[in-house]
Amino acid sequence: MHDTHHENTAELYDSYVLGNYGKPQLTLVRGDGVYVWDDEGNRYLDFGSGIAVSALGHAHPAWVAAVREQLHRLTHASNLYRNRNQGRLAKTLAAKCGPGRVFFCNSGAEANEALIKLSRLHGNRKAGREGTCFKVVAAENGFHGRTFGGMSATAQEKIRQGFAPLVPGFAFGKLNDLESFERLVDDETSAVFLETIQGEGGIHPCTAGFLRGIRDLCDRKGVLMILDEVQCGVGRTGRFFAYEKAGIQPDAIGMAKGLGSGFPIGAVWVHERYAGLFTPGSHGTTFGGTPLACAAGLATLYVIERDDLMGNVRENAPGWMEELEAVRAACPAKLLSVRGEGYMVGLQLASDPLPVAAAMRRHGMLTVPASGNVIRLLPPLIARKDDLSRAVEIVRSALAETG
Ligand SMILES: Cc1ncc(COP(=O)(O)O)c(C=O)c1O
């Protein structure tokens, strides 16, 4: 279709692609399992999984077969009509979340927009009129996406800067400091909105006790407990949702990223008690829940179950953390801490992580930087012990030759 022989992708980017992502360092052309290849034939262990997306790794045969089959059958039909895959995926997710209903969209930010709208509907119903009960209490250092709602729920100045005025009504408590949330939640509050594990903020998990405390606070105040599981959900911690460690049930959950294992899909689950807040015409999106996107979602969830990938994470993650901890102990001045849950790990460095991430790339591993001098390791859920150990070797080598 195109003359690709004389194309220089970096030049095309320099001339035509908007500069909002900075300057990408590699041109990736192919993926298979835990590996991706660049246009010079170099192979990389993909321990970013995109950004926590490729749950099944790349080109997983069952996923490819399901998507290909659906491509031939029906790609898009709109939400003016039912499609079987959307109904099936909603049922599968409800079985994991609890009694309730699901709305499909295309990204994490879009899922969060729907959740923020849900909080408005709840606040308005609670107050009996519009515009008096709409405070959402989120956490400092969180990240909820780049739309206006997402940015407004994100306290970090570097995300918000340049876009004022943002959506009013957001306040921020300190993660794992229940009292700071107790102080902020009042009669004008409609929801508490948290990532169960902060990802972009540098891998900071909510403790189980904090989650239980927030649940209790929300119950006492008639406030929705909404969890953003966009990055930490869909098996990444070895549990389907990260919050399961607390034995609680939130009122609504946002998910995306790993749910389609590379096909764009987002979803919101709303508890049956609040599902009726979304009445016909109150929300929607053209591309949400297409037969194709839901085929990708169904295939992802099917393989996670069939191959017990959460069991794989639970089995391998503790040993991996020990190996990484041994690296930290060997160079504590460079690697300050290793933290996280399952296949969601943050390496807290003493200085700028970018040179270390570049060294890891030279040694054949892709990672994702995060705030606070952190490098995120987010392997695909299919990663086995050998892959994890290889990653540890690369971390060791990269640290040895930097700083
Ligand atoms: C916790 C969390 N919420 C929301 C988002 C936004 O998702 P998306 O980039 O798909 O809009 C992200 C993306 O990194 C995220 O990590």
The ligand as a Gaussian input file, in Angstrom:
#p B3LYP/6-31G(d) Opt

LIG

0 1
 C       -4.174000       4.332000      37.216000
 C       -4.418000       4.910000      35.865000
 N       -5.596000       5.487000      35.607000
 C       -5.877000       6.005000      34.400000
 C       -4.948000       5.985000      33.388000
 C       -5.279000       6.579000      32.042000
 O       -5.469000       5.554000      31.139000
 P       -5.371000       5.828000      29.570000
 O       -3.967000       6.217000      29.284000
 O       -5.774000       4.520000      28.949000
 O       -6.335000       6.923000      29.265000
 C       -3.699000       5.392000      33.611000
 C       -2.690000       5.367000      32.544000
 O       -1.512000       5.226000      32.766000
 C       -3.432000       4.842000      34.884000
 O       -2.262000       4.274000      35.159000

